[in-house]
Amino acid sequence: MFRSLLSLSQLQFYQAFRYNALFVILLPLIVFFLGRAAYDYLQNRPSRTYRWELVLCIILIIIFLIFGILRNLPAFSFLAPTPLPA
């Protein structure tokens, strides 16, 4: 995920997608959750977490774990990151 985030910071969207497609696809959702938590913190309000958000976070963690396992199996080598550019 770090290489993907580094590529995104350099505006290399294709390479970021090749490093970790799932992370790039789910990044807007991750930013939304973190931004909302930061907003609540800055407003000095207790963080409000709804049940659907908790379920969604658990599902996302499971998806990331499955993706991490699958990309290391030979049958799913197309999910593996590309080599570093020269």
Chimera marker file (.cmm) of the C-alpha trace (Angstrom):
<marker_set name="trace">
<marker id="1" x="0.000" y="0.000" z="0.000" r="1" g="1" b="0" radius="0.5"/>
<marker id="2" x="2.898" y="2.347" z="0.695" r="1" g="1" b="0" radius="0.5"/>
<marker id="3" x="4.235" y="2.122" z="-2.866" r="1" g="1" b="0" radius="0.5"/>
<marker id="4" x="0.743" y="2.770" z="-4.157" r="1" g="1" b="0" radius="0.5"/>
<marker id="5" x="0.335" y="5.796" z="-1.901" r="1" g="1" b="0" radius="0.5"/>
<marker id="6" x="3.758" y="7.092" z="-2.954" r="1" g="1" b="0" radius="0.5"/>
<marker id="7" x="2.802" y="6.764" z="-6.620" r="1" g="1" b="0" radius="0.5"/>
<marker id="8" x="-0.455" y="8.604" z="-5.960" r="1" g="1" b="0" radius="0.5"/>
<marker id="9" x="1.463" y="11.440" z="-4.308" r="1" g="1" b="0" radius="0.5"/>
<marker id="10" x="3.505" y="11.726" z="-7.520" r="1" g="1" b="0" radius="0.5"/>
<marker id="11" x="0.284" y="11.663" z="-9.607" r="1" g="1" b="0" radius="0.5"/>
<marker id="12" x="1.210" y="8.344" z="-11.210" r="1" g="1" b="0" radius="0.5"/>
<marker id="13" x="-2.281" y="6.880" z="-11.102" r="1" g="1" b="0" radius="0.5"/>
<marker id="14" x="-1.675" y="3.912" z="-13.388" r="1" g="1" b="0" radius="0.5"/>
<marker id="15" x="1.383" y="2.762" z="-11.440" r="1" g="1" b="0" radius="0.5"/>
<marker id="16" x="-0.469" y="3.224" z="-8.138" r="1" g="1" b="0" radius="0.5"/>
<marker id="17" x="-3.279" y="1.054" z="-9.478" r="1" g="1" b="0" radius="0.5"/>
<marker id="18" x="-0.775" y="-1.606" z="-10.583" r="1" g="1" b="0" radius="0.5"/>
<marker id="19" x="0.837" y="-1.668" z="-7.138" r="1" g="1" b="0" radius="0.5"/>
<marker id="20" x="-2.406" y="-2.139" z="-5.225" r="1" g="1" b="0" radius="0.5"/>
<marker id="21" x="-5.665" y="-1.889" z="-7.132" r="1" g="1" b="0" radius="0.5"/>
<marker id="22" x="-7.871" y="-2.528" z="-4.104" r="1" g="1" b="0" radius="0.5"/>
<marker id="23" x="-6.275" y="0.268" z="-2.102" r="1" g="1" b="0" radius="0.5"/>
<marker id="24" x="-6.676" y="2.782" z="-4.934" r="1" g="1" b="0" radius="0.5"/>
<marker id="25" x="-10.312" y="1.805" z="-5.460" r="1" g="1" b="0" radius="0.5"/>
<marker id="26" x="-11.195" y="2.017" z="-1.763" r="1" g="1" b="0" radius="0.5"/>
<marker id="27" x="-9.112" y="5.109" z="-0.985" r="1" g="1" b="0" radius="0.5"/>
<marker id="28" x="-12.058" y="7.554" z="-1.245" r="1" g="1" b="0" radius="0.5"/>
<marker id="29" x="-13.979" y="5.501" z="1.322" r="1" g="1" b="0" radius="0.5"/>
<marker id="30" x="-10.976" y="5.375" z="3.649" r="1" g="1" b="0" radius="0.5"/>
<marker id="31" x="-10.490" y="9.143" z="3.316" r="1" g="1" b="0" radius="0.5"/>
<marker id="32" x="-14.179" y="9.696" z="4.094" r="1" g="1" b="0" radius="0.5"/>
<marker id="33" x="-13.982" y="7.708" z="7.350" r="1" g="1" b="0" radius="0.5"/>
<marker id="34" x="-10.745" y="9.347" z="8.456" r="1" g="1" b="0" radius="0.5"/>
<marker id="35" x="-11.978" y="12.810" z="7.490" r="1" g="1" b="0" radius="0.5"/>
<marker id="36" x="-15.188" y="12.372" z="9.422" r="1" g="1" b="0" radius="0.5"/>
<marker id="37" x="-13.311" y="11.199" z="12.504" r="1" g="1" b="0" radius="0.5"/>
<marker id="38" x="-10.922" y="14.175" z="12.220" r="1" g="1" b="0" radius="0.5"/>
<marker id="39" x="-13.861" y="16.569" z="11.849" r="1" g="1" b="0" radius="0.5"/>
<marker id="40" x="-15.503" y="15.189" z="15.001" r="1" g="1" b="0" radius="0.5"/>
<marker id="41" x="-12.197" y="15.477" z="16.852" r="1" g="1" b="0" radius="0.5"/>
<marker id="42" x="-11.629" y="19.086" z="15.764" r="1" g="1" b="0" radius="0.5"/>
<marker id="43" x="-15.195" y="20.025" z="16.715" r="1" g="1" b="0" radius="0.5"/>
<marker id="44" x="-14.581" y="18.519" z="20.172" r="1" g="1" b="0" radius="0.5"/>
<marker id="45" x="-17.511" y="16.183" z="19.697" r="1" g="1" b="0" radius="0.5"/>
<marker id="46" x="-17.617" y="12.529" z="20.625" r="1" g="1" b="0" radius="0.5"/>
<marker id="47" x="-17.030" y="10.370" z="17.605" r="1" g="1" b="0" radius="0.5"/>
<marker id="48" x="-20.316" y="8.933" z="16.369" r="1" g="1" b="0" radius="0.5"/>
<marker id="49" x="-20.061" y="5.521" z="14.824" r="1" g="1" b="0" radius="0.5"/>
<marker id="50" x="-23.125" y="3.971" z="13.326" r="1" g="1" b="0" radius="0.5"/>
<marker id="51" x="-23.669" y="0.241" z="13.207" r="1" g="1" b="0" radius="0.5"/>
<marker id="52" x="-23.514" y="0.132" z="9.391" r="1" g="1" b="0" radius="0.5"/>
<marker id="53" x="-20.122" y="1.869" z="9.491" r="1" g="1" b="0" radius="0.5"/>
<marker id="54" x="-18.749" y="-0.704" z="11.895" r="1" g="1" b="0" radius="0.5"/>
<marker id="55" x="-20.027" y="-3.534" z="9.719" r="1" g="1" b="0" radius="0.5"/>
<marker id="56" x="-18.558" y="-1.859" z="6.632" r="1" g="1" b="0" radius="0.5"/>
<marker id="57" x="-15.159" y="-1.468" z="8.326" r="1" g="1" b="0" radius="0.5"/>
<marker id="58" x="-15.125" y="-5.145" z="9.302" r="1" g="1" b="0" radius="0.5"/>
<marker id="59" x="-16.041" y="-6.131" z="5.742" r="1" g="1" b="0" radius="0.5"/>
<marker id="60" x="-13.254" y="-3.905" z="4.377" r="1" g="1" b="0" radius="0.5"/>
<marker id="61" x="-10.698" y="-5.479" z="6.704" r="1" g="1" b="0" radius="0.5"/>
<marker id="62" x="-11.771" y="-8.947" z="5.592" r="1" g="1" b="0" radius="0.5"/>
<marker id="63" x="-11.568" y="-7.907" z="1.924" r="1" g="1" b="0" radius="0.5"/>
<marker id="64" x="-8.062" y="-6.477" z="2.409" r="1" g="1" b="0" radius="0.5"/>
<marker id="65" x="-6.928" y="-9.684" z="4.134" r="1" g="1" b="0" radius="0.5"/>
<marker id="66" x="-8.360" y="-11.909" z="1.392" r="1" g="1" b="0" radius="0.5"/>
<marker id="67" x="-6.826" y="-9.695" z="-1.289" r="1" g="1" b="0" radius="0.5"/>
<marker id="68" x="-3.441" y="-9.835" z="0.470" r="1" g="1" b="0" radius="0.5"/>
<marker id="69" x="-3.551" y="-13.625" z="0.593" r="1" g="1" b="0" radius="0.5"/>
<marker id="70" x="-4.788" y="-14.096" z="-2.974" r="1" g="1" b="0" radius="0.5"/>
<marker id="71" x="-2.181" y="-11.826" z="-4.545" r="1" g="1" b="0" radius="0.5"/>
<marker id="72" x="0.539" y="-14.108" z="-3.150" r="1" g="1" b="0" radius="0.5"/>
<marker id="73" x="-0.871" y="-17.284" z="-4.699" r="1" g="1" b="0" radius="0.5"/>
<marker id="74" x="0.418" y="-18.366" z="-8.129" r="1" g="1" b="0" radius="0.5"/>
<marker id="75" x="-3.096" y="-18.696" z="-9.590" r="1" g="1" b="0" radius="0.5"/>
<marker id="76" x="-3.753" y="-15.019" z="-8.846" r="1" g="1" b="0" radius="0.5"/>
<marker id="77" x="-0.394" y="-13.625" z="-9.975" r="1" g="1" b="0" radius="0.5"/>
<marker id="78" x="-2.213" y="-10.936" z="-11.989" r="1" g="1" b="0" radius="0.5"/>
<marker id="79" x="-3.010" y="-9.254" z="-8.656" r="1" g="1" b="0" radius="0.5"/>
<marker id="80" x="0.671" y="-9.042" z="-7.687" r="1" g="1" b="0" radius="0.5"/>
<marker id="81" x="2.343" y="-5.628" z="-7.884" r="1" g="1" b="0" radius="0.5"/>
<marker id="82" x="4.453" y="-4.730" z="-10.879" r="1" g="1" b="0" radius="0.5"/>
<marker id="83" x="8.225" y="-4.414" z="-10.491" r="1" g="1" b="0" radius="0.5"/>
<marker id="84" x="9.695" y="-1.036" z="-9.620" r="1" g="1" b="0" radius="0.5"/>
<marker id="85" x="10.214" y="1.182" z="-12.660" r="1" g="1" b="0" radius="0.5"/>
<marker id="86" x="13.805" y="1.691" z="-13.793" r="1" g="1" b="0" radius="0.5"/>
<link id1="1" id2="2" r="1" g="1" b="0" radius="0.2"/>
<link id1="2" id2="3" r="1" g="1" b="0" radius="0.2"/>
<link id1="3" id2="4" r="1" g="1" b="0" radius="0.2"/>
<link id1="4" id2="5" r="1" g="1" b="0" radius="0.2"/>
<link id1="5" id2="6" r="1" g="1" b="0" radius="0.2"/>
<link id1="6" id2="7" r="1" g="1" b="0" radius="0.2"/>
<link id1="7" id2="8" r="1" g="1" b="0" radius="0.2"/>
<link id1="8" id2="9" r="1" g="1" b="0" radius="0.2"/>
<link id1="9" id2="10" r="1" g="1" b="0" radius="0.2"/>
<link id1="10" id2="11" r="1" g="1" b="0" radius="0.2"/>
<link id1="11" id2="12" r="1" g="1" b="0" radius="0.2"/>
<link id1="12" id2="13" r="1" g="1" b="0" radius="0.2"/>
<link id1="13" id2="14" r="1" g="1" b="0" radius="0.2"/>
<link id1="14" id2="15" r="1" g="1" b="0" radius="0.2"/>
<link id1="15" id2="16" r="1" g="1" b="0" radius="0.2"/>
<link id1="16" id2="17" r="1" g="1" b="0" radius="0.2"/>
<link id1="17" id2="18" r="1" g="1" b="0" radius="0.2"/>
<link id1="18" id2="19" r="1" g="1" b="0" radius="0.2"/>
<link id1="19" id2="20" r="1" g="1" b="0" radius="0.2"/>
<link id1="20" id2="21" r="1" g="1" b="0" radius="0.2"/>
<link id1="21" id2="22" r="1" g="1" b="0" radius="0.2"/>
<link id1="22" id2="23" r="1" g="1" b="0" radius="0.2"/>
<link id1="23" id2="24" r="1" g="1" b="0" radius="0.2"/>
<link id1="24" id2="25" r="1" g="1" b="0" radius="0.2"/>
<link id1="25" id2="26" r="1" g="1" b="0" radius="0.2"/>
<link id1="26" id2="27" r="1" g="1" b="0" radius="0.2"/>
<link id1="27" id2="28" r="1" g="1" b="0" radius="0.2"/>
<link id1="28" id2="29" r="1" g="1" b="0" radius="0.2"/>
<link id1="29" id2="30" r="1" g="1" b="0" radius="0.2"/>
<link id1="30" id2="31" r="1" g="1" b="0" radius="0.2"/>
<link id1="31" id2="32" r="1" g="1" b="0" radius="0.2"/>
<link id1="32" id2="33" r="1" g="1" b="0" radius="0.2"/>
<link id1="33" id2="34" r="1" g="1" b="0" radius="0.2"/>
<link id1="34" id2="35" r="1" g="1" b="0" radius="0.2"/>
<link id1="35" id2="36" r="1" g="1" b="0" radius="0.2"/>
<link id1="36" id2="37" r="1" g="1" b="0" radius="0.2"/>
<link id1="37" id2="38" r="1" g="1" b="0" radius="0.2"/>
<link id1="38" id2="39" r="1" g="1" b="0" radius="0.2"/>
<link id1="39" id2="40" r="1" g="1" b="0" radius="0.2"/>
<link id1="40" id2="41" r="1" g="1" b="0" radius="0.2"/>
<link id1="41" id2="42" r="1" g="1" b="0" radius="0.2"/>
<link id1="42" id2="43" r="1" g="1" b="0" radius="0.2"/>
<link id1="43" id2="44" r="1" g="1" b="0" radius="0.2"/>
<link id1="44" id2="45" r="1" g="1" b="0" radius="0.2"/>
<link id1="45" id2="46" r="1" g="1" b="0" radius="0.2"/>
<link id1="46" id2="47" r="1" g="1" b="0" radius="0.2"/>
<link id1="47" id2="48" r="1" g="1" b="0" radius="0.2"/>
<link id1="48" id2="49" r="1" g="1" b="0" radius="0.2"/>
<link id1="49" id2="50" r="1" g="1" b="0" radius="0.2"/>
<link id1="50" id2="51" r="1" g="1" b="0" radius="0.2"/>
<link id1="51" id2="52" r="1" g="1" b="0" radius="0.2"/>
<link id1="52" id2="53" r="1" g="1" b="0" radius="0.2"/>
<link id1="53" id2="54" r="1" g="1" b="0" radius="0.2"/>
<link id1="54" id2="55" r="1" g="1" b="0" radius="0.2"/>
<link id1="55" id2="56" r="1" g="1" b="0" radius="0.2"/>
<link id1="56" id2="57" r="1" g="1" b="0" radius="0.2"/>
<link id1="57" id2="58" r="1" g="1" b="0" radius="0.2"/>
<link id1="58" id2="59" r="1" g="1" b="0" radius="0.2"/>
<link id1="59" id2="60" r="1" g="1" b="0" radius="0.2"/>
<link id1="60" id2="61" r="1" g="1" b="0" radius="0.2"/>
<link id1="61" id2="62" r="1" g="1" b="0" radius="0.2"/>
<link id1="62" id2="63" r="1" g="1" b="0" radius="0.2"/>
<link id1="63" id2="64" r="1" g="1" b="0" radius="0.2"/>
<link id1="64" id2="65" r="1" g="1" b="0" radius="0.2"/>
<link id1="65" id2="66" r="1" g="1" b="0" radius="0.2"/>
<link id1="66" id2="67" r="1" g="1" b="0" radius="0.2"/>
<link id1="67" id2="68" r="1" g="1" b="0" radius="0.2"/>
<link id1="68" id2="69" r="1" g="1" b="0" radius="0.2"/>
<link id1="69" id2="70" r="1" g="1" b="0" radius="0.2"/>
<link id1="70" id2="71" r="1" g="1" b="0" radius="0.2"/>
<link id1="71" id2="72" r="1" g="1" b="0" radius="0.2"/>
<link id1="72" id2="73" r="1" g="1" b="0" radius="0.2"/>
<link id1="73" id2="74" r="1" g="1" b="0" radius="0.2"/>
<link id1="74" id2="75" r="1" g="1" b="0" radius="0.2"/>
<link id1="75" id2="76" r="1" g="1" b="0" radius="0.2"/>
<link id1="76" id2="77" r="1" g="1" b="0" radius="0.2"/>
<link id1="77" id2="78" r="1" g="1" b="0" radius="0.2"/>
<link id1="78" id2="79" r="1" g="1" b="0" radius="0.2"/>
<link id1="79" id2="80" r="1" g="1" b="0" radius="0.2"/>
<link id1="80" id2="81" r="1" g="1" b="0" radius="0.2"/>
<link id1="81" id2="82" r="1" g="1" b="0" radius="0.2"/>
<link id1="82" id2="83" r="1" g="1" b="0" radius="0.2"/>
<link id1="83" id2="84" r="1" g="1" b="0" radius="0.2"/>
<link id1="84" id2="85" r="1" g="1" b="0" radius="0.2"/>
<link id1="85" id2="86" r="1" g="1" b="0" radius="0.2"/>
</marker_set>
